[in-house]
Amino acid sequence: MNVLRGVKWPYALVALLAVGAVALGALRPQLVTTVTSSKKKPSATDKIKQDPPPTLFTDHEIAAIGRAADDQREKADALFAQWRRTHGTTRDDKAFAAWAARQVPAPPTAAQRTAELHQDQRLARTRTAAGKRAATWLELHGKKDVWKLYLHDQRELVPARQGTAEKTELKAALKMAKTISDQVAARDKQPAPYVLDPTLRPDKHIQPGGKGPYSYPSRHATLSAAAVTYLGSLSPHRAEEYRWMRDEVLYSRLYMAGHVTSDITAGTLLGDLIGDYELTVSGR
């Protein structure tokens, strides 16, 4: 039963309510827009809390690609020493990006890439449901989220100003890694393994003879190596853990035929260079 039924509302009050309703109606879109625009994108921490990692690959599985990635460290340091002798420690992102792109080795020959493709094909025959879950998670979160989460953990232990600076520097390194690796991939035009052999990833619906996407160098590898070089310098006692996660990410790219080994090593070399650069120009 409506207890308000039959009540005689004073005219002035009715008029006031009517005016208020019109005003609220006019303001409602603005209020909705304000509330919507104030929503923040989920942080890396939020993303991983919402999608925690499954069981990842074993140390034995990731060991070989980890060693191949480690081999790029000495090369990168030697190359970066040349840059530093010429340019010092002053930030010049544009010049460095152009120089770093030139340090990426020429793509492998067709015969070499075919041999690497055969490695991916053999690996594809060993896939399991658990392996696919691990690879999917690493592909999704291995570019940036895991590295931002690692830095977030470190920032809990340092002064706020230092933590803010480190966050800015890692973001700059990751952005540069994406930019340069994409530019080199567009320049060298090496089709991804699942483009060369669409049976490796039927979910991608690649037409035979397709040309893209391009996979040399690996963007995941470039981002991971840049992050590991930077984070490992900030917290050397955790460097081994960072390398382990890097190797997990790299192996996942082979496992699902997103890349061949030369894509990974080229990306790792580039990422190591970018990490060295960011540490140097930020005074670390």
PyRosetta script that sets phi, psi and omega in degrees:
from pyrosetta import init, pose_from_sequence

init()
pose = pose_from_sequence("MNVLRGVKWPYALVALLAVGAVALGALRPQLVTTVTSSKKKPSATDKIKQDPPPTLFTDHEIAAIGRAADDQREKADALFAQWRRTHGTTRDDKAFAAWAARQVPAPPTAAQRTAELHQDQRLARTRTAAGKRAATWLELHGKKDVWKLYLHDQRELVPARQGTAEKTELKAALKMAKTISDQVAARDKQPAPYVLDPTLRPDKHIQPGGKGPYSYPSRHATLSAAAVTYLGSLSPHRAEEYRWMRDEVLYSRLYMAGHVTSDITAGTLLGDLIGDYELTVSGR")
pose.set_psi(1, 135.2)
pose.set_omega(1, 179.7)
pose.set_phi(2, -86.2)
pose.set_psi(2, 109.6)
pose.set_omega(2, -177.0)
pose.set_phi(3, -70.8)
pose.set_psi(3, -14.3)
pose.set_omega(3, -179.2)
pose.set_phi(4, -88.5)
pose.set_psi(4, -9.1)
pose.set_omega(4, -177.4)
pose.set_phi(5, -66.6)
pose.set_psi(5, 134.6)
pose.set_omega(5, 177.6)
pose.set_phi(6, 92.1)
pose.set_psi(6, -9.1)
pose.set_omega(6, 179.0)
pose.set_phi(7, -75.8)
pose.set_psi(7, 135.1)
pose.set_omega(7, 178.9)
pose.set_phi(8, -91.0)
pose.set_psi(8, 110.6)
pose.set_omega(8, -179.5)
pose.set_phi(9, -81.8)
pose.set_psi(9, 133.4)
pose.set_omega(9, 176.1)
pose.set_phi(10, -60.2)
pose.set_psi(10, 141.6)
pose.set_omega(10, -176.7)
pose.set_phi(11, -57.3)
pose.set_psi(11, -43.3)
pose.set_omega(11, -177.3)
pose.set_phi(12, -62.3)
pose.set_psi(12, -39.1)
pose.set_omega(12, -179.2)
pose.set_phi(13, -68.4)
pose.set_psi(13, -40.5)
pose.set_omega(13, 177.8)
pose.set_phi(14, -60.6)
pose.set_psi(14, -43.2)
pose.set_omega(14, 179.8)
pose.set_phi(15, -63.4)
pose.set_psi(15, -41.0)
pose.set_omega(15, -179.8)
pose.set_phi(16, -64.1)
pose.set_psi(16, -43.2)
pose.set_omega(16, 178.8)
pose.set_phi(17, -63.3)
pose.set_psi(17, -37.9)
pose.set_omega(17, 179.9)
pose.set_phi(18, -63.7)
pose.set_psi(18, -44.9)
pose.set_omega(18, 178.9)
pose.set_phi(19, -62.2)
pose.set_psi(19, -41.7)
pose.set_omega(19, -180.0)
pose.set_phi(20, -62.9)
pose.set_psi(20, -39.5)
pose.set_omega(20, -179.8)
pose.set_phi(21, -64.2)
pose.set_psi(21, -41.5)
pose.set_omega(21, 178.3)
pose.set_phi(22, -63.1)
pose.set_psi(22, -43.7)
pose.set_omega(22, -179.0)
pose.set_phi(23, -63.5)
pose.set_psi(23, -42.5)
pose.set_omega(23, 179.7)
pose.set_phi(24, -63.9)
pose.set_psi(24, -38.5)
pose.set_omega(24, 178.2)
pose.set_phi(25, -62.3)
pose.set_psi(25, -38.3)
pose.set_omega(25, 179.8)
pose.set_phi(26, -68.5)
pose.set_psi(26, -35.1)
pose.set_omega(26, -176.2)
pose.set_phi(27, -83.8)
pose.set_psi(27, -19.5)
pose.set_omega(27, -172.0)
pose.set_phi(28, -56.9)
pose.set_psi(28, -45.8)
pose.set_omega(28, 178.0)
pose.set_phi(29, -58.1)
pose.set_psi(29, -38.5)
pose.set_omega(29, -179.4)
pose.set_phi(30, -66.8)
pose.set_psi(30, -40.8)
pose.set_omega(30, 179.6)
pose.set_phi(31, -63.9)
pose.set_psi(31, -42.9)
pose.set_omega(31, 179.4)
pose.set_phi(32, -62.9)
pose.set_psi(32, -42.9)
pose.set_omega(32, 179.7)
pose.set_phi(33, -61.8)
pose.set_psi(33, -42.5)
pose.set_omega(33, -178.5)
pose.set_phi(34, -63.7)
pose.set_psi(34, -44.9)
pose.set_omega(34, -179.3)
pose.set_phi(35, -64.7)
pose.set_psi(35, -43.4)
pose.set_omega(35, -178.7)
pose.set_phi(36, -64.8)
pose.set_psi(36, -44.8)
pose.set_omega(36, -176.7)
pose.set_phi(37, -69.8)
pose.set_psi(37, -22.1)
pose.set_omega(37, -178.9)
pose.set_phi(38, -80.3)
pose.set_psi(38, -11.7)
pose.set_omega(38, 178.2)
pose.set_phi(39, -67.7)
pose.set_psi(39, 129.6)
pose.set_omega(39, -179.9)
pose.set_phi(40, -89.3)
pose.set_psi(40, 150.0)
pose.set_omega(40, 173.8)
pose.set_phi(41, -66.2)
pose.set_psi(41, 145.2)
pose.set_omega(41, 179.5)
pose.set_phi(42, -60.4)
pose.set_psi(42, 138.6)
pose.set_omega(42, 178.7)
pose.set_phi(43, -76.1)
pose.set_psi(43, 170.8)
pose.set_omega(43, 176.8)
pose.set_phi(44, -60.0)
pose.set_psi(44, -38.3)
pose.set_omega(44, 177.5)
pose.set_phi(45, -61.6)
pose.set_psi(45, -45.2)
pose.set_omega(45, 179.5)
pose.set_phi(46, -61.3)
pose.set_psi(46, -43.8)
pose.set_omega(46, -177.7)
pose.set_phi(47, -60.6)
pose.set_psi(47, -42.1)
pose.set_omega(47, -177.2)
pose.set_phi(48, -77.7)
pose.set_psi(48, -30.9)
pose.set_omega(48, 173.1)
pose.set_phi(49, -63.2)
pose.set_psi(49, -39.4)
pose.set_omega(49, 179.7)
pose.set_phi(50, -74.6)
pose.set_psi(50, -23.5)
pose.set_omega(50, -177.7)
pose.set_phi(51, -136.7)
pose.set_psi(51, 71.5)
pose.set_omega(51, -176.8)
pose.set_phi(52, -64.4)
pose.set_psi(52, 154.7)
pose.set_omega(52, -175.3)
pose.set_phi(53, -68.6)
pose.set_psi(53, 142.0)
pose.set_omega(53, 169.9)
pose.set_phi(54, -77.2)
pose.set_psi(54, -174.8)
pose.set_omega(54, 171.9)
pose.set_phi(55, -63.4)
pose.set_psi(55, 126.7)
pose.set_omega(55, -176.6)
pose.set_phi(56, -93.3)
pose.set_psi(56, -174.5)
pose.set_omega(56, -176.0)
pose.set_phi(57, -72.9)
pose.set_psi(57, 156.9)
pose.set_omega(57, -178.7)
pose.set_phi(58, -75.7)
pose.set_psi(58, 160.6)
pose.set_omega(58, 176.9)
pose.set_phi(59, -59.7)
pose.set_psi(59, -36.1)
pose.set_omega(59, 179.8)
pose.set_phi(60, -64.0)
pose.set_psi(60, -41.4)
pose.set_omega(60, -177.9)
pose.set_phi(61, -64.7)
pose.set_psi(61, -38.9)
pose.set_omega(61, -173.2)
pose.set_phi(62, -91.7)
pose.set_psi(62, -3.6)
pose.set_omega(62, -171.0)
pose.set_phi(63, -62.0)
pose.set_psi(63, -44.9)
pose.set_omega(63, -174.1)
pose.set_phi(64, -64.9)
pose.set_psi(64, -46.7)
pose.set_omega(64, -179.6)
pose.set_phi(65, -69.3)
pose.set_psi(65, -27.9)
pose.set_omega(65, 175.3)
pose.set_phi(66, -64.7)
pose.set_psi(66, -42.2)
pose.set_omega(66, 177.8)
pose.set_phi(67, -65.2)
pose.set_psi(67, -40.3)
pose.set_omega(67, 178.7)
pose.set_phi(68, -62.2)
pose.set_psi(68, -38.0)
pose.set_omega(68, 178.2)
pose.set_phi(69, -69.5)
pose.set_psi(69, -42.1)
pose.set_omega(69, 179.5)
pose.set_phi(70, -60.0)
pose.set_psi(70, -33.3)
pose.set_omega(70, -178.9)
pose.set_phi(71, -63.0)
pose.set_psi(71, -18.9)
pose.set_omega(71, -178.5)
pose.set_phi(72, -81.3)
pose.set_psi(72, -16.2)
pose.set_omega(72, -174.8)
pose.set_phi(73, -60.7)
pose.set_psi(73, -51.0)
pose.set_omega(73, -178.6)
pose.set_phi(74, -63.2)
pose.set_psi(74, -40.0)
pose.set_omega(74, 178.3)
pose.set_phi(75, -61.6)
pose.set_psi(75, -44.1)
pose.set_omega(75, -178.1)
pose.set_phi(76, -64.5)
pose.set_psi(76, -42.6)
pose.set_omega(76, -179.7)
pose.set_phi(77, -62.8)
pose.set_psi(77, -39.9)
pose.set_omega(77, 180.0)
pose.set_phi(78, -66.5)
pose.set_psi(78, -42.1)
pose.set_omega(78, 178.5)
pose.set_phi(79, -65.1)
pose.set_psi(79, -43.4)
pose.set_omega(79, -177.6)
pose.set_phi(80, -66.7)
pose.set_psi(80, -30.6)
pose.set_omega(80, 176.6)
pose.set_phi(81, -59.5)
pose.set_psi(81, -35.6)
pose.set_omega(81, 176.7)
pose.set_phi(82, -64.5)
pose.set_psi(82, -44.7)
pose.set_omega(82, 178.2)
pose.set_phi(83, -60.5)
pose.set_psi(83, -44.3)
pose.set_omega(83, -175.7)
pose.set_phi(84, -67.2)
pose.set_psi(84, -36.4)
pose.set_omega(84, 178.0)
pose.set_phi(85, -61.5)
pose.set_psi(85, -33.4)
pose.set_omega(85, -177.6)
pose.set_phi(86, -87.0)
pose.set_psi(86, -39.1)
pose.set_omega(86, -170.7)
pose.set_phi(87, -110.0)
pose.set_psi(87, -9.9)
pose.set_omega(87, -179.4)
pose.set_phi(88, 69.6)
pose.set_psi(88, -145.6)
pose.set_omega(88, -174.9)
pose.set_phi(89, -111.8)
pose.set_psi(89, 13.4)
pose.set_omega(89, -179.8)
pose.set_phi(90, -79.5)
pose.set_psi(90, 137.5)
pose.set_omega(90, 179.0)
pose.set_phi(91, -72.1)
pose.set_psi(91, 128.4)
pose.set_omega(91, 174.3)
pose.set_phi(92, -149.0)
pose.set_psi(92, 78.2)
pose.set_omega(92, -171.7)
pose.set_phi(93, -59.1)
pose.set_psi(93, -40.7)
pose.set_omega(93, -176.9)
pose.set_phi(94, -64.4)
pose.set_psi(94, -47.7)
pose.set_omega(94, -179.8)
pose.set_phi(95, -66.2)
pose.set_psi(95, -41.3)
pose.set_omega(95, -179.6)
pose.set_phi(96, -64.8)
pose.set_psi(96, -42.5)
pose.set_omega(96, -179.1)
pose.set_phi(97, -59.6)
pose.set_psi(97, -42.9)
pose.set_omega(97, 179.0)
pose.set_phi(98, -65.6)
pose.set_psi(98, -41.2)
pose.set_omega(98, 179.4)
pose.set_phi(99, -66.6)
pose.set_psi(99, -46.2)
pose.set_omega(99, -177.6)
pose.set_phi(100, -61.4)
pose.set_psi(100, -38.9)
pose.set_omega(100, 178.9)
pose.set_phi(101, -60.6)
pose.set_psi(101, -33.8)
pose.set_omega(101, -179.5)
pose.set_phi(102, -74.4)
pose.set_psi(102, -17.5)
pose.set_omega(102, -178.8)
pose.set_phi(103, -83.6)
pose.set_psi(103, -13.1)
pose.set_omega(103, 178.2)
pose.set_phi(104, -68.3)
pose.set_psi(104, 125.9)
pose.set_omega(104, -178.2)
pose.set_phi(105, -58.9)
pose.set_psi(105, 156.3)
pose.set_omega(105, 175.0)
pose.set_phi(106, -60.3)
pose.set_psi(106, 147.3)
pose.set_omega(106, 179.8)
pose.set_phi(107, -58.8)
pose.set_psi(107, 155.6)
pose.set_omega(107, 178.3)
pose.set_phi(108, -65.0)
pose.set_psi(108, 160.1)
pose.set_omega(108, 176.6)
pose.set_phi(109, -67.1)
pose.set_psi(109, 167.1)
pose.set_omega(109, 179.1)
pose.set_phi(110, -59.4)
pose.set_psi(110, -39.4)
pose.set_omega(110, -179.9)
pose.set_phi(111, -66.0)
pose.set_psi(111, -41.9)
pose.set_omega(111, 178.6)
pose.set_phi(112, -64.5)
pose.set_psi(112, -41.4)
pose.set_omega(112, -178.6)
pose.set_phi(113, -68.3)
pose.set_psi(113, -34.6)
pose.set_omega(113, 176.6)
pose.set_phi(114, -63.3)
pose.set_psi(114, -42.0)
pose.set_omega(114, 178.1)
pose.set_phi(115, -62.9)
pose.set_psi(115, -39.9)
pose.set_omega(115, 178.1)
pose.set_phi(116, -68.3)
pose.set_psi(116, -35.4)
pose.set_omega(116, 176.7)
pose.set_phi(117, -61.2)
pose.set_psi(117, -38.7)
pose.set_omega(117, 178.1)
pose.set_phi(118, -62.1)
pose.set_psi(118, -34.8)
pose.set_omega(118, 176.8)
pose.set_phi(119, -62.9)
pose.set_psi(119, -44.2)
pose.set_omega(119, 178.0)
pose.set_phi(120, -63.6)
pose.set_psi(120, -39.1)
pose.set_omega(120, -179.9)
pose.set_phi(121, -64.0)
pose.set_psi(121, -40.9)
pose.set_omega(121, 177.6)
pose.set_phi(122, -65.6)
pose.set_psi(122, -40.6)
pose.set_omega(122, 179.8)
pose.set_phi(123, -65.4)
pose.set_psi(123, -37.4)
pose.set_omega(123, -179.0)
pose.set_phi(124, -60.3)
pose.set_psi(124, -30.9)
pose.set_omega(124, -179.1)
pose.set_phi(125, -72.3)
pose.set_psi(125, -11.1)
pose.set_omega(125, 179.9)
pose.set_phi(126, -99.9)
pose.set_psi(126, 1.7)
pose.set_omega(126, -175.5)
pose.set_phi(127, -60.3)
pose.set_psi(127, 145.1)
pose.set_omega(127, 175.2)
pose.set_phi(128, -128.0)
pose.set_psi(128, 168.2)
pose.set_omega(128, 177.2)
pose.set_phi(129, -61.6)
pose.set_psi(129, -41.5)
pose.set_omega(129, 179.1)
pose.set_phi(130, -65.0)
pose.set_psi(130, -40.4)
pose.set_omega(130, 178.4)
pose.set_phi(131, -63.6)
pose.set_psi(131, -40.1)
pose.set_omega(131, 178.3)
pose.set_phi(132, -64.5)
pose.set_psi(132, -39.6)
pose.set_omega(132, 177.6)
pose.set_phi(133, -62.8)
pose.set_psi(133, -44.0)
pose.set_omega(133, 179.3)
pose.set_phi(134, -62.2)
pose.set_psi(134, -46.4)
pose.set_omega(134, -178.1)
pose.set_phi(135, -64.4)
pose.set_psi(135, -38.9)
pose.set_omega(135, 179.5)
pose.set_phi(136, -64.0)
pose.set_psi(136, -43.7)
pose.set_omega(136, 179.4)
pose.set_phi(137, -64.4)
pose.set_psi(137, -43.4)
pose.set_omega(137, -178.7)
pose.set_phi(138, -67.8)
pose.set_psi(138, -36.1)
pose.set_omega(138, 176.4)
pose.set_phi(139, -64.3)
pose.set_psi(139, -40.3)
pose.set_omega(139, -177.2)
pose.set_phi(140, -72.1)
pose.set_psi(140, -44.8)
pose.set_omega(140, -172.2)
pose.set_phi(141, -104.7)
pose.set_psi(141, -5.6)
pose.set_omega(141, -173.5)
pose.set_phi(142, -81.7)
pose.set_psi(142, -11.4)
pose.set_omega(142, 178.2)
pose.set_phi(143, -74.7)
pose.set_psi(143, -51.5)
pose.set_omega(143, -174.2)
pose.set_phi(144, -133.6)
pose.set_psi(144, -40.1)
pose.set_omega(144, -168.6)
pose.set_phi(145, -56.7)
pose.set_psi(145, -48.9)
pose.set_omega(145, -175.5)
pose.set_phi(146, -63.9)
pose.set_psi(146, -34.2)
pose.set_omega(146, -177.7)
pose.set_phi(147, -74.2)
pose.set_psi(147, -37.7)
pose.set_omega(147, 175.9)
pose.set_phi(148, -66.2)
pose.set_psi(148, -36.0)
pose.set_omega(148, 178.3)
pose.set_phi(149, -67.2)
pose.set_psi(149, -42.1)
pose.set_omega(149, 176.7)
pose.set_phi(150, -59.2)
pose.set_psi(150, -44.5)
pose.set_omega(150, 179.9)
pose.set_phi(151, -65.5)
pose.set_psi(151, -38.8)
pose.set_omega(151, 178.1)
pose.set_phi(152, -56.6)
pose.set_psi(152, -42.1)
pose.set_omega(152, 178.6)
pose.set_phi(153, -63.0)
pose.set_psi(153, -41.5)
pose.set_omega(153, 179.5)
pose.set_phi(154, -66.7)
pose.set_psi(154, -35.5)
pose.set_omega(154, -176.5)
pose.set_phi(155, -65.6)
pose.set_psi(155, -20.1)
pose.set_omega(155, 177.7)
pose.set_phi(156, -66.1)
pose.set_psi(156, -17.4)
pose.set_omega(156, -173.1)
pose.set_phi(157, -108.8)
pose.set_psi(157, 4.3)
pose.set_omega(157, -177.4)
pose.set_phi(158, -126.1)
pose.set_psi(158, 162.0)
pose.set_omega(158, 177.0)
pose.set_phi(159, -58.3)
pose.set_psi(159, 151.3)
pose.set_omega(159, -174.3)
pose.set_phi(160, -57.5)
pose.set_psi(160, -43.3)
pose.set_omega(160, -177.9)
pose.set_phi(161, -62.8)
pose.set_psi(161, -42.8)
pose.set_omega(161, 178.3)
pose.set_phi(162, -63.9)
pose.set_psi(162, -43.2)
pose.set_omega(162, 179.7)
pose.set_phi(163, -61.8)
pose.set_psi(163, -39.7)
pose.set_omega(163, 178.2)
pose.set_phi(164, -64.4)
pose.set_psi(164, -41.7)
pose.set_omega(164, 178.8)
pose.set_phi(165, -63.6)
pose.set_psi(165, -42.3)
pose.set_omega(165, -179.4)
pose.set_phi(166, -65.7)
pose.set_psi(166, -38.0)
pose.set_omega(166, 177.5)
pose.set_phi(167, -62.2)
pose.set_psi(167, -43.0)
pose.set_omega(167, 179.3)
pose.set_phi(168, -64.0)
pose.set_psi(168, -41.9)
pose.set_omega(168, -178.3)
pose.set_phi(169, -67.5)
pose.set_psi(169, -43.3)
pose.set_omega(169, 178.0)
pose.set_phi(170, -63.2)
pose.set_psi(170, -41.3)
pose.set_omega(170, 178.1)
pose.set_phi(171, -60.0)
pose.set_psi(171, -41.5)
pose.set_omega(171, 179.5)
pose.set_phi(172, -64.6)
pose.set_psi(172, -41.1)
pose.set_omega(172, -179.9)
pose.set_phi(173, -65.1)
pose.set_psi(173, -42.9)
pose.set_omega(173, 180.0)
pose.set_phi(174, -66.4)
pose.set_psi(174, -39.7)
pose.set_omega(174, 178.3)
pose.set_phi(175, -63.4)
pose.set_psi(175, -44.6)
pose.set_omega(175, 179.1)
pose.set_phi(176, -64.6)
pose.set_psi(176, -39.1)
pose.set_omega(176, 179.7)
pose.set_phi(177, -60.4)
pose.set_psi(177, -43.9)
pose.set_omega(177, 178.5)
pose.set_phi(178, -64.3)
pose.set_psi(178, -45.9)
pose.set_omega(178, -176.3)
pose.set_phi(179, -61.7)
pose.set_psi(179, -50.1)
pose.set_omega(179, -175.7)
pose.set_phi(180, -70.0)
pose.set_psi(180, -43.6)
pose.set_omega(180, -179.0)
pose.set_phi(181, -62.4)
pose.set_psi(181, -37.9)
pose.set_omega(181, 177.6)
pose.set_phi(182, -66.6)
pose.set_psi(182, -39.1)
pose.set_omega(182, 179.7)
pose.set_phi(183, -65.3)
pose.set_psi(183, -43.5)
pose.set_omega(183, -179.8)
pose.set_phi(184, -67.3)
pose.set_psi(184, -40.1)
pose.set_omega(184, 178.8)
pose.set_phi(185, -60.7)
pose.set_psi(185, -41.9)
pose.set_omega(185, 178.8)
pose.set_phi(186, -67.8)
pose.set_psi(186, -29.6)
pose.set_omega(186, 179.3)
pose.set_phi(187, -74.3)
pose.set_psi(187, -44.1)
pose.set_omega(187, -172.3)
pose.set_phi(188, -90.9)
pose.set_psi(188, -20.6)
pose.set_omega(188, 170.5)
pose.set_phi(189, 52.2)
pose.set_psi(189, 52.9)
pose.set_omega(189, 176.1)
pose.set_phi(190, -97.5)
pose.set_psi(190, 112.3)
pose.set_omega(190, -176.7)
pose.set_phi(191, -62.7)
pose.set_psi(191, 145.8)
pose.set_omega(191, 176.7)
pose.set_phi(192, -62.7)
pose.set_psi(192, 153.5)
pose.set_omega(192, 180.0)
pose.set_phi(193, -53.4)
pose.set_psi(193, -40.4)
pose.set_omega(193, -178.3)
pose.set_phi(194, -73.6)
pose.set_psi(194, -10.0)
pose.set_omega(194, 171.0)
pose.set_phi(195, -81.9)
pose.set_psi(195, -41.3)
pose.set_omega(195, 177.7)
pose.set_phi(196, -66.1)
pose.set_psi(196, -34.9)
pose.set_omega(196, 179.1)
pose.set_phi(197, -134.7)
pose.set_psi(197, 89.0)
pose.set_omega(197, -176.1)
pose.set_phi(198, -58.9)
pose.set_psi(198, -19.1)
pose.set_omega(198, 179.0)
pose.set_phi(199, -68.2)
pose.set_psi(199, -16.5)
pose.set_omega(199, 178.5)
pose.set_phi(200, -70.1)
pose.set_psi(200, -28.4)
pose.set_omega(200, 179.2)
pose.set_phi(201, -142.3)
pose.set_psi(201, 73.7)
pose.set_omega(201, -179.2)
pose.set_phi(202, -60.6)
pose.set_psi(202, -22.4)
pose.set_omega(202, 179.0)
pose.set_phi(203, -68.0)
pose.set_psi(203, -17.6)
pose.set_omega(203, -179.6)
pose.set_phi(204, -82.6)
pose.set_psi(204, -15.2)
pose.set_omega(204, 177.7)
pose.set_phi(205, 54.7)
pose.set_psi(205, 47.4)
pose.set_omega(205, 179.1)
pose.set_phi(206, -81.5)
pose.set_psi(206, 132.5)
pose.set_omega(206, 176.5)
pose.set_phi(207, -81.4)
pose.set_psi(207, 138.2)
pose.set_omega(207, 177.5)
pose.set_phi(208, -52.7)
pose.set_psi(208, 136.1)
pose.set_omega(208, -179.8)
pose.set_phi(209, 87.7)
pose.set_psi(209, 5.3)
pose.set_omega(209, 179.6)
pose.set_phi(210, -65.0)
pose.set_psi(210, 158.4)
pose.set_omega(210, -175.6)
pose.set_phi(211, -109.1)
pose.set_psi(211, -28.1)
pose.set_omega(211, -176.8)
pose.set_phi(212, -128.1)
pose.set_psi(212, 170.8)
pose.set_omega(212, 2.0)
pose.set_phi(213, -74.2)
pose.set_psi(213, 162.5)
pose.set_omega(213, -178.2)
pose.set_phi(214, -96.6)
pose.set_psi(214, 147.4)
pose.set_omega(214, -169.0)
pose.set_phi(215, -125.5)
pose.set_psi(215, 4.0)
pose.set_omega(215, -178.1)
pose.set_phi(216, -115.5)
pose.set_psi(216, 115.1)
pose.set_omega(216, -0.2)
pose.set_phi(217, -86.1)
pose.set_psi(217, 168.4)
pose.set_omega(217, 178.8)
pose.set_phi(218, -71.3)
pose.set_psi(218, 126.5)
pose.set_omega(218, 176.9)
pose.set_phi(219, -66.9)
pose.set_psi(219, -42.1)
pose.set_omega(219, 178.1)
pose.set_phi(220, -57.3)
pose.set_psi(220, -43.3)
pose.set_omega(220, -179.1)
pose.set_phi(221, -66.1)
pose.set_psi(221, -41.2)
pose.set_omega(221, -179.3)
pose.set_phi(222, -63.7)
pose.set_psi(222, -47.3)
pose.set_omega(222, 179.4)
pose.set_phi(223, -62.9)
pose.set_psi(223, -45.1)
pose.set_omega(223, -178.1)
pose.set_phi(224, -63.3)
pose.set_psi(224, -45.0)
pose.set_omega(224, -178.4)
pose.set_phi(225, -66.2)
pose.set_psi(225, -40.5)
pose.set_omega(225, 177.5)
pose.set_phi(226, -60.9)
pose.set_psi(226, -43.5)
pose.set_omega(226, -179.3)
pose.set_phi(227, -66.3)
pose.set_psi(227, -43.7)
pose.set_omega(227, -178.1)
pose.set_phi(228, -65.1)
pose.set_psi(228, -42.1)
pose.set_omega(228, 178.3)
pose.set_phi(229, -61.5)
pose.set_psi(229, -44.8)
pose.set_omega(229, -178.7)
pose.set_phi(230, -69.3)
pose.set_psi(230, -52.6)
pose.set_omega(230, -176.3)
pose.set_phi(231, -65.0)
pose.set_psi(231, -38.0)
pose.set_omega(231, -179.5)
pose.set_phi(232, -63.6)
pose.set_psi(232, -31.2)
pose.set_omega(232, 176.9)
pose.set_phi(233, -71.7)
pose.set_psi(233, -36.1)
pose.set_omega(233, 179.1)
pose.set_phi(234, -70.0)
pose.set_psi(234, -36.0)
pose.set_omega(234, -174.8)
pose.set_phi(235, -138.6)
pose.set_psi(235, 78.1)
pose.set_omega(235, -174.0)
pose.set_phi(236, -58.4)
pose.set_psi(236, -31.5)
pose.set_omega(236, -177.9)
pose.set_phi(237, -70.8)
pose.set_psi(237, -11.7)
pose.set_omega(237, 177.0)
pose.set_phi(238, -107.5)
pose.set_psi(238, 4.2)
pose.set_omega(238, -175.2)
pose.set_phi(239, -58.9)
pose.set_psi(239, -37.8)
pose.set_omega(239, -179.9)
pose.set_phi(240, -63.5)
pose.set_psi(240, -38.5)
pose.set_omega(240, 177.2)
pose.set_phi(241, -64.6)
pose.set_psi(241, -40.2)
pose.set_omega(241, 179.2)
pose.set_phi(242, -63.9)
pose.set_psi(242, -41.4)
pose.set_omega(242, 178.9)
pose.set_phi(243, -65.1)
pose.set_psi(243, -36.6)
pose.set_omega(243, 177.1)
pose.set_phi(244, -60.3)
pose.set_psi(244, -46.2)
pose.set_omega(244, 179.9)
pose.set_phi(245, -66.2)
pose.set_psi(245, -39.6)
pose.set_omega(245, 175.3)
pose.set_phi(246, -55.9)
pose.set_psi(246, -46.6)
pose.set_omega(246, -177.8)
pose.set_phi(247, -65.2)
pose.set_psi(247, -34.8)
pose.set_omega(247, 175.3)
pose.set_phi(248, -61.2)
pose.set_psi(248, -45.9)
pose.set_omega(248, -179.4)
pose.set_phi(249, -63.5)
pose.set_psi(249, -45.6)
pose.set_omega(249, -177.5)
pose.set_phi(250, -63.4)
pose.set_psi(250, -44.2)
pose.set_omega(250, -179.1)
pose.set_phi(251, -63.4)
pose.set_psi(251, -36.8)
pose.set_omega(251, 179.8)
pose.set_phi(252, -60.4)
pose.set_psi(252, -31.4)
pose.set_omega(252, -178.5)
pose.set_phi(253, -73.6)
pose.set_psi(253, -32.1)
pose.set_omega(253, 173.4)
pose.set_phi(254, -74.2)
pose.set_psi(254, -41.4)
pose.set_omega(254, -175.2)
pose.set_phi(255, -59.0)
pose.set_psi(255, -39.2)
pose.set_omega(255, -179.1)
pose.set_phi(256, -103.1)
pose.set_psi(256, 17.0)
pose.set_omega(256, 172.5)
pose.set_phi(257, 60.7)
pose.set_psi(257, 30.8)
pose.set_omega(257, 172.7)
pose.set_phi(258, -78.4)
pose.set_psi(258, -24.7)
pose.set_omega(258, -177.1)
pose.set_phi(259, -148.6)
pose.set_psi(259, 162.6)
pose.set_omega(259, 166.9)
pose.set_phi(260, -106.8)
pose.set_psi(260, 172.8)
pose.set_omega(260, -172.3)
pose.set_phi(261, -59.7)
pose.set_psi(261, -39.9)
pose.set_omega(261, -179.0)
pose.set_phi(262, -65.5)
pose.set_psi(262, -30.4)
pose.set_omega(262, 173.9)
pose.set_phi(263, -61.1)
pose.set_psi(263, -41.5)
pose.set_omega(263, -177.1)
pose.set_phi(264, -68.7)
pose.set_psi(264, -47.4)
pose.set_omega(264, -176.7)
pose.set_phi(265, -68.1)
pose.set_psi(265, -37.1)
pose.set_omega(265, 176.7)
pose.set_phi(266, -63.8)
pose.set_psi(266, -42.3)
pose.set_omega(266, 178.6)
pose.set_phi(267, -65.8)
pose.set_psi(267, -38.8)
pose.set_omega(267, 179.6)
pose.set_phi(268, -65.2)
pose.set_psi(268, -43.4)
pose.set_omega(268, 177.1)
pose.set_phi(269, -58.4)
pose.set_psi(269, -46.8)
pose.set_omega(269, -179.6)
pose.set_phi(270, -63.1)
pose.set_psi(270, -43.6)
pose.set_omega(270, -179.8)
pose.set_phi(271, -64.6)
pose.set_psi(271, -39.6)
pose.set_omega(271, 177.0)
pose.set_phi(272, -61.0)
pose.set_psi(272, -40.8)
pose.set_omega(272, 177.3)
pose.set_phi(273, -60.9)
pose.set_psi(273, -44.2)
pose.set_omega(273, -178.5)
pose.set_phi(274, -65.5)
pose.set_psi(274, -40.6)
pose.set_omega(274, 176.5)
pose.set_phi(275, -61.6)
pose.set_psi(275, -44.0)
pose.set_omega(275, 176.9)
pose.set_phi(276, -58.9)
pose.set_psi(276, -43.5)
pose.set_omega(276, -178.7)
pose.set_phi(277, -62.4)
pose.set_psi(277, -48.8)
pose.set_omega(277, -177.2)
pose.set_phi(278, -64.2)
pose.set_psi(278, -39.3)
pose.set_omega(278, 177.2)
pose.set_phi(279, -62.8)
pose.set_psi(279, -39.6)
pose.set_omega(279, -176.1)
pose.set_phi(280, -71.1)
pose.set_psi(280, -49.1)
pose.set_omega(280, -175.1)
pose.set_phi(281, -73.6)
pose.set_psi(281, -19.1)
pose.set_omega(281, 176.7)
pose.set_phi(282, -92.4)
pose.set_psi(282, 4.9)
pose.set_omega(282, 174.5)
pose.set_phi(283, 78.6)
pose.set_psi(283, 26.0)
pose.set_omega(283, -179.0)
pose.set_phi(284, -107.6)
pose.dump_pdb("model.pdb")
